[in-house]
């Protein structure tokens, strides 16, 4: 059971890294000119990292408490799903969203 819990924590880390990639991919696909592509492609992952590190990171001094922690986390993952969907990657959106839901359920069950 402990190895499954470790795998779940590893999956969580990979999902967080995927969000950075998704926001960058979305930014480079969404911008209408080169400047905007770079601004969105580099700025949106940085903005996500700052928000996550400030309010959701386990060792942050400004970490939110429940239910705000869950709501912000859900909003960020939903925004990442929307960004991926808006680039036309429907199958990846479903897979990413499904993995997040599975991961979150297991984290709640195992109190991770």
Biopython code that builds the backbone (N, CA, C, O; Angstrom):
import numpy as np
from Bio.PDB.StructureBuilder import StructureBuilder

atoms = [
    (1, "UNK", "N", (0.823, -1.194, 0.000)),
    (1, "UNK", "CA", (0.000, 0.000, 0.000)),
    (1, "UNK", "C", (0.867, 1.258, 0.000)),
    (1, "UNK", "O", (0.527, 2.247, -0.649)),
    (2, "UNK", "N", (1.976, 1.223, 0.719)),
    (2, "UNK", "CA", (2.852, 2.396, 0.785)),
    (2, "UNK", "C", (3.411, 2.749, -0.588)),
    (2, "UNK", "O", (3.572, 3.927, -0.907)),
    (3, "UNK", "N", (3.707, 1.738, -1.402)),
    (3, "UNK", "CA", (4.235, 2.038, -2.733)),
    (3, "UNK", "C", (3.172, 2.699, -3.605)),
    (3, "UNK", "O", (3.498, 3.558, -4.424)),
    (4, "UNK", "N", (1.904, 2.313, -3.444)),
    (4, "UNK", "CA", (0.824, 2.967, -4.186)),
    (4, "UNK", "C", (0.673, 4.423, -3.764)),
    (4, "UNK", "O", (0.398, 5.294, -4.589)),
    (5, "UNK", "N", (0.853, 4.676, -2.478)),
    (5, "UNK", "CA", (0.776, 6.056, -1.991)),
    (5, "UNK", "C", (1.913, 6.898, -2.560)),
    (5, "UNK", "O", (1.715, 8.059, -2.918)),
    (6, "UNK", "N", (3.103, 6.308, -2.641)),
    (6, "UNK", "CA", (4.233, 7.022, -3.232)),
    (6, "UNK", "C", (3.997, 7.304, -4.711)),
    (6, "UNK", "O", (4.328, 8.383, -5.204)),
    (7, "UNK", "N", (3.431, 6.342, -5.410)),
    (7, "UNK", "CA", (3.107, 6.537, -6.825)),
    (7, "UNK", "C", (2.099, 7.666, -6.978)),
    (7, "UNK", "O", (2.207, 8.476, -7.899)),
    (8, "UNK", "N", (1.124, 7.723, -6.086)),
    (8, "UNK", "CA", (0.118, 8.776, -6.147)),
    (8, "UNK", "C", (0.734, 10.157, -5.907)),
    (8, "UNK", "O", (0.366, 11.124, -6.574)),
    (9, "UNK", "N", (1.660, 10.250, -4.967)),
    (9, "UNK", "CA", (2.348, 11.521, -4.721)),
    (9, "UNK", "C", (3.187, 11.900, -5.945)),
    (9, "UNK", "O", (3.243, 13.068, -6.331)),
    (10, "UNK", "N", (3.832, 10.912, -6.545)),
    (10, "UNK", "CA", (4.597, 11.169, -7.767)),
    (10, "UNK", "C", (3.709, 11.633, -8.909)),
    (10, "UNK", "O", (4.079, 12.523, -9.673)),
    (11, "UNK", "N", (2.530, 11.022, -9.020)),
    (11, "UNK", "CA", (1.567, 11.442, -10.038)),
    (11, "UNK", "C", (1.157, 12.885, -9.805)),
    (11, "UNK", "O", (1.025, 13.658, -10.754)),
    (12, "UNK", "N", (0.957, 13.245, -8.561)),
    (12, "UNK", "CA", (0.568, 14.619, -8.232)),
    (12, "UNK", "C", (1.636, 15.603, -8.700)),
    (12, "UNK", "O", (1.323, 16.641, -9.283)),
    (13, "UNK", "N", (2.892, 15.268, -8.441)),
    (13, "UNK", "CA", (3.991, 16.131, -8.870)),
    (13, "UNK", "C", (4.012, 16.255, -10.392)),
    (13, "UNK", "O", (4.207, 17.349, -10.923)),
    (14, "UNK", "N", (3.815, 15.145, -11.091)),
    (14, "UNK", "CA", (3.782, 15.180, -12.555)),
    (14, "UNK", "C", (2.613, 16.012, -13.073)),
    (14, "UNK", "O", (2.757, 16.733, -14.061)),
    (15, "UNK", "N", (1.466, 15.921, -12.421)),
    (15, "UNK", "CA", (0.315, 16.731, -12.824)),
    (15, "UNK", "C", (0.610, 18.222, -12.655)),
    (15, "UNK", "O", (0.215, 19.033, -13.492)),
    (16, "UNK", "N", (1.294, 18.575, -11.589)),
    (16, "UNK", "CA", (1.655, 19.977, -11.370)),
    (16, "UNK", "C", (2.630, 20.458, -12.440)),
    (16, "UNK", "O", (2.517, 21.585, -12.921)),
    (17, "UNK", "N", (3.586, 19.612, -12.813)),
    (17, "UNK", "CA", (4.507, 19.971, -13.892)),
    (17, "UNK", "C", (3.768, 20.086, -15.225)),
    (17, "UNK", "O", (4.077, 20.952, -16.044)),
    (18, "UNK", "N", (2.798, 19.209, -15.431)),
    (18, "UNK", "CA", (2.003, 19.262, -16.662)),
    (18, "UNK", "C", (1.250, 20.581, -16.778)),
    (18, "UNK", "O", (1.097, 21.114, -17.877)),
    (19, "UNK", "N", (0.782, 21.107, -15.659)),
    (19, "UNK", "CA", (0.078, 22.392, -15.710)),
    (19, "UNK", "C", (1.013, 23.481, -16.239)),
    (19, "UNK", "O", (0.599, 24.313, -17.046)),
    (20, "UNK", "N", (2.251, 23.478, -15.797)),
    (20, "UNK", "CA", (3.203, 24.464, -16.309)),
    (20, "UNK", "C", (3.337, 24.334, -17.823)),
    (20, "UNK", "O", (3.307, 25.331, -18.545)),
    (21, "UNK", "N", (3.484, 23.109, -18.293)),
    (21, "UNK", "CA", (3.606, 22.873, -19.732)),
    (21, "UNK", "C", (2.331, 23.281, -20.466)),
    (21, "UNK", "O", (2.394, 23.909, -21.522)),
    (22, "UNK", "N", (1.175, 22.925, -19.909)),
    (22, "UNK", "CA", (-0.109, 23.245, -20.550)),
    (22, "UNK", "C", (-0.276, 24.748, -20.706)),
    (22, "UNK", "O", (-0.655, 25.218, -21.779)),
    (23, "UNK", "N", (0.001, 25.512, -19.650)),
    (23, "UNK", "CA", (-0.145, 26.961, -19.749)),
    (23, "UNK", "C", (0.840, 27.553, -20.758)),
    (23, "UNK", "O", (0.493, 28.477, -21.493)),
    (24, "UNK", "N", (2.052, 27.030, -20.794)),
    (24, "UNK", "CA", (3.012, 27.495, -21.793)),
    (24, "UNK", "C", (2.567, 27.153, -23.206)),
    (24, "UNK", "O", (2.640, 27.993, -24.103)),
    (25, "UNK", "N", (2.107, 25.929, -23.409)),
    (25, "UNK", "CA", (1.615, 25.484, -24.717)),
    (25, "UNK", "C", (0.435, 26.339, -25.154)),
    (25, "UNK", "O", (0.368, 26.781, -26.301)),
    (26, "UNK", "N", (-0.495, 26.568, -24.232)),
    (26, "UNK", "CA", (-1.658, 27.399, -24.532)),
    (26, "UNK", "C", (-1.231, 28.806, -24.942)),
    (26, "UNK", "O", (-1.747, 29.361, -25.912)),
    (27, "UNK", "N", (-0.294, 29.372, -24.204)),
    (27, "UNK", "CA", (0.155, 30.729, -24.499)),
    (27, "UNK", "C", (0.774, 30.858, -25.872)),
    (27, "UNK", "O", (0.493, 31.812, -26.598)),
    (28, "UNK", "N", (1.615, 29.903, -26.233)),
    (28, "UNK", "CA", (2.254, 29.965, -27.544)),
    (28, "UNK", "C", (1.268, 29.680, -28.677)),
    (28, "UNK", "O", (1.466, 30.152, -29.796)),
    (29, "UNK", "N", (0.217, 28.921, -28.405)),
    (29, "UNK", "CA", (-0.806, 28.644, -29.420)),
    (29, "UNK", "C", (-1.836, 29.763, -29.524)),
    (29, "UNK", "O", (-2.444, 29.946, -30.579)),
    (30, "UNK", "N", (-2.039, 30.508, -28.450)),
    (30, "UNK", "CA", (-3.113, 31.492, -28.396)),
    (30, "UNK", "C", (-2.703, 32.849, -28.947)),
    (30, "UNK", "O", (-3.504, 33.516, -29.603)),
    (31, "UNK", "N", (-1.489, 33.260, -28.695)),
    (31, "UNK", "CA", (-1.058, 34.593, -29.105)),
    (31, "UNK", "C", (-1.181, 34.811, -30.605)),
    (31, "UNK", "O", (-0.944, 33.902, -31.400)),
    (32, "UNK", "N", (-1.557, 36.039, -30.983)),
    (32, "UNK", "CA", (-1.754, 36.357, -32.397)),
    (32, "UNK", "C", (-0.497, 36.912, -33.050)),
    (32, "UNK", "O", (-0.386, 36.912, -34.276)),
    (33, "UNK", "N", (0.437, 37.378, -32.255)),
    (33, "UNK", "CA", (1.712, 37.832, -32.809)),
    (33, "UNK", "C", (2.833, 37.291, -31.928)),
    (33, "UNK", "O", (2.590, 36.747, -30.851)),
    (34, "UNK", "N", (4.045, 37.449, -32.398)),
    (34, "UNK", "CA", (5.182, 36.850, -31.700)),
    (34, "UNK", "C", (5.326, 37.368, -30.272)),
    (34, "UNK", "O", (5.581, 36.590, -29.353)),
    (35, "UNK", "N", (5.164, 38.670, -30.084)),
    (35, "UNK", "CA", (5.298, 39.235, -28.739)),
    (35, "UNK", "C", (4.263, 38.643, -27.791)),
    (35, "UNK", "O", (4.594, 38.246, -26.674)),
    (36, "UNK", "N", (3.013, 38.585, -28.236)),
    (36, "UNK", "CA", (1.943, 38.055, -27.387)),
    (36, "UNK", "C", (2.140, 36.566, -27.112)),
    (36, "UNK", "O", (1.869, 36.099, -26.005)),
    (37, "UNK", "N", (2.610, 35.819, -28.112)),
    (37, "UNK", "CA", (2.885, 34.392, -27.910)),
    (37, "UNK", "C", (3.922, 34.193, -26.805)),
    (37, "UNK", "O", (3.753, 33.345, -25.929)),
    (38, "UNK", "N", (4.999, 34.985, -26.856)),
    (38, "UNK", "CA", (6.023, 34.862, -25.825)),
    (38, "UNK", "C", (5.525, 35.340, -24.471)),
    (38, "UNK", "O", (5.831, 34.734, -23.444)),
    (39, "UNK", "N", (4.760, 36.421, -24.465)),
    (39, "UNK", "CA", (4.227, 36.937, -23.207)),
    (39, "UNK", "C", (3.317, 35.913, -22.535)),
    (39, "UNK", "O", (3.467, 35.636, -21.345)),
    (40, "UNK", "N", (2.378, 35.353, -23.288)),
    (40, "UNK", "CA", (1.465, 34.352, -22.725)),
    (40, "UNK", "C", (2.165, 33.017, -22.487)),
    (40, "UNK", "O", (1.919, 32.355, -21.480)),
    (41, "UNK", "N", (3.034, 32.625, -23.412)),
    (41, "UNK", "CA", (3.712, 31.332, -23.306)),
    (41, "UNK", "C", (4.679, 31.243, -22.146)),
    (41, "UNK", "O", (4.868, 30.170, -21.574)),
    (42, "UNK", "N", (5.290, 32.352, -21.796)),
    (42, "UNK", "CA", (6.218, 32.362, -20.664)),
    (42, "UNK", "C", (5.582, 32.927, -19.399)),
    (42, "UNK", "O", (5.907, 32.503, -18.290)),
    (43, "UNK", "N", (4.678, 33.883, -19.569)),
    (43, "UNK", "CA", (4.073, 34.542, -18.416)),
    (43, "UNK", "C", (3.056, 33.701, -17.680)),
    (43, "UNK", "O", (3.009, 33.726, -16.451)),
    (44, "UNK", "N", (2.239, 32.953, -18.408)),
    (44, "UNK", "CA", (1.196, 32.174, -17.725)),
    (44, "UNK", "C", (1.768, 31.052, -16.854)),
    (44, "UNK", "O", (1.253, 30.838, -15.757)),
    (45, "UNK", "N", (2.812, 30.320, -17.288)),
    (45, "UNK", "CA", (3.392, 29.338, -16.358)),
    (45, "UNK", "C", (4.036, 29.993, -15.135)),
    (45, "UNK", "O", (3.978, 29.450, -14.032)),
    (46, "UNK", "N", (4.645, 31.151, -15.334)),
    (46, "UNK", "CA", (5.258, 31.856, -14.201)),
    (46, "UNK", "C", (4.181, 32.308, -13.224)),
    (46, "UNK", "O", (4.337, 32.159, -12.012)),
    (47, "UNK", "N", (3.088, 32.859, -13.745)),
    (47, "UNK", "CA", (1.985, 33.286, -12.882)),
    (47, "UNK", "C", (1.414, 32.102, -12.108)),
    (47, "UNK", "O", (1.150, 32.211, -10.910)),
    (48, "UNK", "N", (1.224, 30.965, -12.791)),
    (48, "UNK", "CA", (0.742, 29.764, -12.111)),
    (48, "UNK", "C", (1.700, 29.365, -10.992)),
    (48, "UNK", "O", (1.270, 29.081, -9.874)),
    (49, "UNK", "N", (3.001, 29.345, -11.292)),
    (49, "UNK", "CA", (3.991, 28.921, -10.295)),
    (49, "UNK", "C", (3.983, 29.844, -9.076)),
    (49, "UNK", "O", (4.130, 29.380, -7.945)),
    (50, "UNK", "N", (3.814, 31.131, -9.300)),
    (50, "UNK", "CA", (3.778, 32.083, -8.185)),
    (50, "UNK", "C", (2.534, 31.851, -7.329)),
    (50, "UNK", "O", (2.620, 31.816, -6.101)),
    (51, "UNK", "N", (1.386, 31.693, -7.971)),
    (51, "UNK", "CA", (0.140, 31.451, -7.222)),
    (51, "UNK", "C", (0.231, 30.140, -6.456)),
    (51, "UNK", "O", (-0.110, 30.083, -5.275)),
    (52, "UNK", "N", (0.691, 29.082, -7.126)),
    (52, "UNK", "CA", (0.797, 27.772, -6.478)),
    (52, "UNK", "C", (1.783, 27.834, -5.309)),
    (52, "UNK", "O", (1.486, 27.361, -4.212)),
    (53, "UNK", "N", (2.939, 28.413, -5.551)),
    (53, "UNK", "CA", (3.957, 28.485, -4.502)),
    (53, "UNK", "C", (3.541, 29.332, -3.316)),
    (53, "UNK", "O", (3.939, 29.057, -2.184)),
    (54, "UNK", "N", (2.747, 30.356, -3.565)),
    (54, "UNK", "CA", (2.325, 31.253, -2.490)),
    (54, "UNK", "C", (1.178, 30.685, -1.667)),
    (54, "UNK", "O", (1.203, 30.756, -0.438)),
    (55, "UNK", "N", (0.180, 30.126, -2.326)),
    (55, "UNK", "CA", (-1.052, 29.757, -1.630)),
    (55, "UNK", "C", (-1.295, 28.255, -1.473)),
    (55, "UNK", "O", (-2.105, 27.856, -0.636)),
    (56, "UNK", "N", (-0.615, 27.413, -2.257)),
    (56, "UNK", "CA", (-0.908, 25.980, -2.210)),
    (56, "UNK", "C", (0.266, 25.108, -1.771)),
    (56, "UNK", "O", (0.066, 23.963, -1.365)),
    (57, "UNK", "N", (1.467, 25.629, -1.847)),
    (57, "UNK", "CA", (2.634, 24.824, -1.477)),
    (57, "UNK", "C", (2.569, 24.452, 0.002)),
    (57, "UNK", "O", (2.227, 25.288, 0.838)),
    (58, "UNK", "N", (2.897, 23.200, 0.329)),
    (58, "UNK", "CA", (2.778, 22.725, 1.716)),
    (58, "UNK", "C", (3.584, 23.529, 2.733)),
    (58, "UNK", "O", (3.151, 23.670, 3.877)),
    (59, "UNK", "N", (4.736, 24.055, 2.351)),
    (59, "UNK", "CA", (5.576, 24.769, 3.316)),
    (59, "UNK", "C", (5.450, 26.283, 3.207)),
    (59, "UNK", "O", (6.236, 27.012, 3.811)),
    (60, "UNK", "N", (4.478, 26.760, 2.451)),
    (60, "UNK", "CA", (4.294, 28.199, 2.294)),
    (60, "UNK", "C", (3.749, 28.815, 3.584)),
    (60, "UNK", "O", (2.893, 28.234, 4.251)),
    (61, "UNK", "N", (4.255, 29.991, 3.921)),
    (61, "UNK", "CA", (3.752, 30.678, 5.119)),
    (61, "UNK", "C", (2.374, 31.289, 4.871)),
    (61, "UNK", "O", (1.681, 31.656, 5.821)),
    (62, "UNK", "N", (1.975, 31.399, 3.618)),
    (62, "UNK", "CA", (0.662, 31.949, 3.258)),
    (62, "UNK", "C", (-0.289, 30.887, 2.727)),
    (62, "UNK", "O", (-1.262, 31.208, 2.046)),
    (63, "UNK", "N", (-0.018, 29.643, 3.030)),
    (63, "UNK", "CA", (-0.852, 28.537, 2.542)),
    (63, "UNK", "C", (-2.298, 28.731, 3.006)),
    (63, "UNK", "O", (-2.559, 29.038, 4.169)),
    (64, "UNK", "N", (-3.215, 28.546, 2.080)),
    (64, "UNK", "CA", (-4.634, 28.678, 2.394)),
    (64, "UNK", "C", (-5.113, 27.503, 3.238)),
    (64, "UNK", "O", (-4.489, 26.442, 3.251)),
    (65, "UNK", "N", (-6.208, 27.697, 3.929)),
    (65, "UNK", "CA", (-6.840, 26.632, 4.698)),
    (65, "UNK", "C", (-8.055, 26.135, 3.928)),
    (65, "UNK", "O", (-8.580, 26.824, 3.053)),
    (66, "UNK", "N", (-8.490, 24.930, 4.266)),
    (66, "UNK", "CA", (-9.699, 24.385, 3.636)),
    (66, "UNK", "C", (-10.882, 25.258, 3.992)),
    (66, "UNK", "O", (-10.902, 25.775, 5.109)),
    (67, "UNK", "N", (-11.841, 25.459, 3.164)),
    (67, "UNK", "CA", (-12.039, 24.887, 1.831)),
    (67, "UNK", "C", (-11.371, 25.694, 0.729)),
    (67, "UNK", "O", (-11.413, 25.294, -0.434)),
    (68, "UNK", "N", (-10.741, 26.845, 1.077)),
    (68, "UNK", "CA", (-10.146, 27.716, 0.058)),
    (68, "UNK", "C", (-8.996, 27.035, -0.659)),
    (68, "UNK", "O", (-8.786, 27.265, -1.850)),
    (69, "UNK", "N", (-8.256, 26.208, 0.045)),
    (69, "UNK", "CA", (-7.149, 25.470, -0.562)),
    (69, "UNK", "C", (-7.670, 24.588, -1.691)),
    (69, "UNK", "O", (-7.142, 24.615, -2.803)),
    (70, "UNK", "N", (-8.698, 23.815, -1.402)),
    (70, "UNK", "CA", (-9.277, 22.924, -2.409)),
    (70, "UNK", "C", (-9.882, 23.713, -3.565)),
    (70, "UNK", "O", (-9.722, 23.331, -4.725)),
    (71, "UNK", "N", (-10.574, 24.806, -3.261)),
    (71, "UNK", "CA", (-11.233, 25.582, -4.315)),
    (71, "UNK", "C", (-10.223, 26.221, -5.267)),
    (71, "UNK", "O", (-10.442, 26.228, -6.479)),
    (72, "UNK", "N", (-9.126, 26.754, -4.741)),
    (72, "UNK", "CA", (-8.106, 27.339, -5.609)),
    (72, "UNK", "C", (-7.421, 26.258, -6.436)),
    (72, "UNK", "O", (-7.168, 26.443, -7.626)),
    (73, "UNK", "N", (-7.126, 25.137, -5.801)),
    (73, "UNK", "CA", (-6.516, 24.018, -6.521)),
    (73, "UNK", "C", (-7.428, 23.549, -7.654)),
    (73, "UNK", "O", (-6.975, 23.346, -8.780)),
    (74, "UNK", "N", (-8.696, 23.381, -7.351)),
    (74, "UNK", "CA", (-9.666, 22.956, -8.359)),
    (74, "UNK", "C", (-9.761, 23.980, -9.488)),
    (74, "UNK", "O", (-9.836, 23.611, -10.660)),
    (75, "UNK", "N", (-9.758, 25.254, -9.137)),
    (75, "UNK", "CA", (-9.833, 26.308, -10.154)),
    (75, "UNK", "C", (-8.614, 26.283, -11.074)),
    (75, "UNK", "O", (-8.752, 26.456, -12.285)),
    (76, "UNK", "N", (-7.430, 26.071, -10.518)),
    (76, "UNK", "CA", (-6.223, 26.036, -11.338)),
    (76, "UNK", "C", (-6.201, 24.821, -12.256)),
    (76, "UNK", "O", (-5.815, 24.929, -13.420)),
    (77, "UNK", "N", (-6.613, 23.664, -11.741)),
    (77, "UNK", "CA", (-6.664, 22.479, -12.596)),
    (77, "UNK", "C", (-7.750, 22.619, -13.656)),
    (77, "UNK", "O", (-7.559, 22.188, -14.793)),
    (78, "UNK", "N", (-8.886, 23.213, -13.302)),
    (78, "UNK", "CA", (-9.953, 23.435, -14.285)),
    (78, "UNK", "C", (-9.494, 24.422, -15.353)),
    (78, "UNK", "O", (-9.794, 24.239, -16.533)),
    (79, "UNK", "N", (-8.780, 25.450, -14.957)),
    (79, "UNK", "CA", (-8.256, 26.417, -15.916)),
    (79, "UNK", "C", (-7.254, 25.756, -16.865)),
    (79, "UNK", "O", (-7.225, 26.058, -18.057)),
    (80, "UNK", "N", (-6.443, 24.860, -16.328)),
    (80, "UNK", "CA", (-5.501, 24.127, -17.175)),
    (80, "UNK", "C", (-6.251, 23.234, -18.162)),
    (80, "UNK", "O", (-5.860, 23.129, -19.324)),
    (81, "UNK", "N", (-7.323, 22.592, -17.707)),
    (81, "UNK", "CA", (-8.138, 21.768, -18.615)),
    (81, "UNK", "C", (-8.756, 22.632, -19.709)),
    (81, "UNK", "O", (-8.772, 22.243, -20.877)),
    (82, "UNK", "N", (-9.259, 23.796, -19.335)),
    (82, "UNK", "CA", (-9.836, 24.699, -20.328)),
    (82, "UNK", "C", (-8.779, 25.139, -21.337)),
    (82, "UNK", "O", (-9.041, 25.172, -22.539)),
    (83, "UNK", "N", (-7.580, 25.480, -20.846)),
    (83, "UNK", "CA", (-6.501, 25.921, -21.734)),
    (83, "UNK", "C", (-6.130, 24.818, -22.719)),
    (83, "UNK", "O", (-5.932, 25.078, -23.906)),
    (84, "UNK", "N", (-6.038, 23.599, -22.226)),
    (84, "UNK", "CA", (-5.704, 22.474, -23.100)),
    (84, "UNK", "C", (-6.828, 22.214, -24.098)),
    (84, "UNK", "O", (-6.568, 21.948, -25.272)),
    (85, "UNK", "N", (-8.052, 22.290, -23.644)),
    (85, "UNK", "CA", (-9.214, 22.102, -24.518)),
    (85, "UNK", "C", (-9.264, 23.172, -25.608)),
    (85, "UNK", "O", (-9.597, 22.879, -26.756)),
    (86, "UNK", "N", (-8.934, 24.405, -25.244)),
    (86, "UNK", "CA", (-9.008, 25.502, -26.214)),
    (86, "UNK", "C", (-7.949, 25.390, -27.307)),
    (86, "UNK", "O", (-8.057, 26.049, -28.341)),
    (87, "UNK", "N", (-6.928, 24.564, -27.089)),
    (87, "UNK", "CA", (-5.928, 24.338, -28.132)),
    (87, "UNK", "C", (-6.314, 23.179, -29.042)),
    (87, "UNK", "O", (-5.585, 22.851, -29.977)),
    (88, "UNK", "N", (-7.459, 22.559, -28.770)),
    (88, "UNK", "CA", (-7.940, 21.472, -29.615)),
    (88, "UNK", "C", (-7.495, 20.087, -29.183)),
    (88, "UNK", "O", (-7.746, 19.114, -29.894)),
    (89, "UNK", "N", (-6.857, 19.978, -28.061)),
    (89, "UNK", "CA", (-6.364, 18.682, -27.567)),
    (89, "UNK", "C", (-7.409, 18.046, -26.646)),
    (89, "UNK", "O", (-7.226, 17.985, -25.430)),
    (90, "UNK", "N", (-8.500, 17.577, -27.244)),
    (90, "UNK", "CA", (-9.637, 17.065, -26.475)),
    (90, "UNK", "C", (-9.261, 15.803, -25.697)),
    (90, "UNK", "O", (-9.552, 15.702, -24.505)),
    (91, "UNK", "N", (-8.623, 14.849, -26.359)),
    (91, "UNK", "CA", (-8.266, 13.594, -25.688)),
    (91, "UNK", "C", (-7.301, 13.833, -24.528)),
    (91, "UNK", "O", (-7.430, 13.217, -23.470)),
    (92, "UNK", "N", (-6.340, 14.722, -24.731)),
    (92, "UNK", "CA", (-5.409, 15.042, -23.643)),
    (92, "UNK", "C", (-6.120, 15.737, -22.489)),
    (92, "UNK", "O", (-5.785, 15.528, -21.324)),
    (93, "UNK", "N", (-7.105, 16.565, -22.826)),
    (93, "UNK", "CA", (-7.881, 17.239, -21.780)),
    (93, "UNK", "C", (-8.616, 16.228, -20.918)),
    (93, "UNK", "O", (-8.598, 16.319, -19.690)),
    (94, "UNK", "N", (-9.263, 15.264, -21.561)),
    (94, "UNK", "CA", (-10.001, 14.231, -20.822)),
    (94, "UNK", "C", (-9.040, 13.401, -19.971)),
    (94, "UNK", "O", (-9.336, 13.107, -18.812)),
    (95, "UNK", "N", (-7.895, 13.024, -20.537)),
    (95, "UNK", "CA", (-6.921, 12.226, -19.789)),
    (95, "UNK", "C", (-6.369, 13.011, -18.599)),
    (95, "UNK", "O", (-6.273, 12.478, -17.494)),
    (96, "UNK", "N", (-6.011, 14.267, -18.823)),
    (96, "UNK", "CA", (-5.465, 15.099, -17.748)),
    (96, "UNK", "C", (-6.497, 15.308, -16.646)),
    (96, "UNK", "O", (-6.190, 15.146, -15.465)),
    (97, "UNK", "N", (-7.711, 15.664, -17.028)),
    (97, "UNK", "CA", (-8.776, 15.873, -16.039)),
    (97, "UNK", "C", (-9.102, 14.604, -15.275)),
    (97, "UNK", "O", (-9.314, 14.640, -14.063)),
    (98, "UNK", "N", (-9.144, 13.482, -15.978)),
    (98, "UNK", "CA", (-9.421, 12.197, -15.327)),
    (98, "UNK", "C", (-8.336, 11.805, -14.340)),
    (98, "UNK", "O", (-8.625, 11.320, -13.246)),
    (99, "UNK", "N", (-7.080, 12.018, -14.733)),
    (99, "UNK", "CA", (-5.977, 11.708, -13.817)),
    (99, "UNK", "C", (-6.012, 12.608, -12.586)),
    (99, "UNK", "O", (-5.722, 12.161, -11.476)),
    (100, "UNK", "N", (-6.369, 13.879, -12.785)),
    (100, "UNK", "CA", (-6.480, 14.777, -11.630)),
    (100, "UNK", "C", (-7.569, 14.294, -10.673)),
    (100, "UNK", "O", (-7.354, 14.242, -9.462)),
    (101, "UNK", "N", (-8.728, 13.944, -11.211)),
    (101, "UNK", "CA", (-9.840, 13.485, -10.360)),
    (101, "UNK", "C", (-9.443, 12.225, -9.599)),
    (101, "UNK", "O", (-9.670, 12.126, -8.393)),
    (102, "UNK", "N", (-8.849, 11.261, -10.304)),
    (102, "UNK", "CA", (-8.404, 10.025, -9.650)),
    (102, "UNK", "C", (-7.379, 10.333, -8.567)),
    (102, "UNK", "O", (-7.472, 9.824, -7.450)),
    (103, "UNK", "N", (-6.405, 11.166, -8.901)),
    (103, "UNK", "CA", (-5.365, 11.524, -7.949)),
    (103, "UNK", "C", (-5.945, 12.214, -6.722)),
    (103, "UNK", "O", (-5.552, 11.910, -5.595)),
    (104, "UNK", "N", (-6.870, 13.135, -6.930)),
    (104, "UNK", "CA", (-7.457, 13.877, -5.809)),
    (104, "UNK", "C", (-8.281, 12.958, -4.911)),
    (104, "UNK", "O", (-8.225, 13.073, -3.687)),
    (105, "UNK", "N", (-9.038, 12.055, -5.507)),
    (105, "UNK", "CA", (-9.821, 11.095, -4.713)),
    (105, "UNK", "C", (-8.895, 10.251, -3.846)),
    (105, "UNK", "O", (-9.150, 10.064, -2.657)),
    (106, "UNK", "N", (-7.816, 9.741, -4.445)),
    (106, "UNK", "CA", (-6.878, 8.915, -3.682)),
    (106, "UNK", "C", (-6.174, 9.734, -2.598)),
    (106, "UNK", "O", (-5.936, 9.231, -1.500)),
    (107, "UNK", "N", (-5.843, 10.979, -2.897)),
    (107, "UNK", "CA", (-5.212, 11.827, -1.876)),
    (107, "UNK", "C", (-6.148, 12.051, -0.694)),
    (107, "UNK", "O", (-5.708, 12.054, 0.456)),
    (108, "UNK", "N", (-7.420, 12.237, -0.969)),
    (108, "UNK", "CA", (-8.388, 12.423, 0.119)),
    (108, "UNK", "C", (-8.587, 11.136, 0.910)),
    (108, "UNK", "O", (-8.648, 11.166, 2.139)),
    (109, "UNK", "N", (-8.687, 10.012, 0.218)),
    (109, "UNK", "CA", (-8.869, 8.727, 0.904)),
    (109, "UNK", "C", (-7.669, 8.372, 1.774)),
    (109, "UNK", "O", (-7.829, 7.863, 2.883)),
    (110, "UNK", "N", (-6.467, 8.641, 1.270)),
    (110, "UNK", "CA", (-5.247, 8.289, 1.982)),
    (110, "UNK", "C", (-4.709, 9.433, 2.838)),
    (110, "UNK", "O", (-3.639, 9.308, 3.433)),
    (111, "UNK", "N", (-5.433, 10.539, 2.906)),
    (111, "UNK", "CA", (-5.046, 11.706, 3.706)),
    (111, "UNK", "C", (-3.619, 12.171, 3.396)),
    (111, "UNK", "O", (-2.794, 12.353, 4.292)),
    (112, "UNK", "N", (-3.363, 12.354, 2.118)),
    (112, "UNK", "CA", (-2.024, 12.793, 1.689)),
    (112, "UNK", "C", (-1.982, 14.296, 1.564)),
    (112, "UNK", "O", (-0.944, 14.858, 1.215)),
]
sb = StructureBuilder()
sb.init_structure("model")
sb.init_model(0)
sb.init_chain("A")
sb.init_seg("    ")
for serial, (resi, resn, name, xyz) in enumerate(atoms, 1):
    if name == "N":
        sb.init_residue(resn, " ", resi, " ")
    sb.init_atom(name, np.array(xyz, "f"), 0.0, 1.0, " ", f" {name:<3s}", serial, name[0])
structure = sb.get_structure()
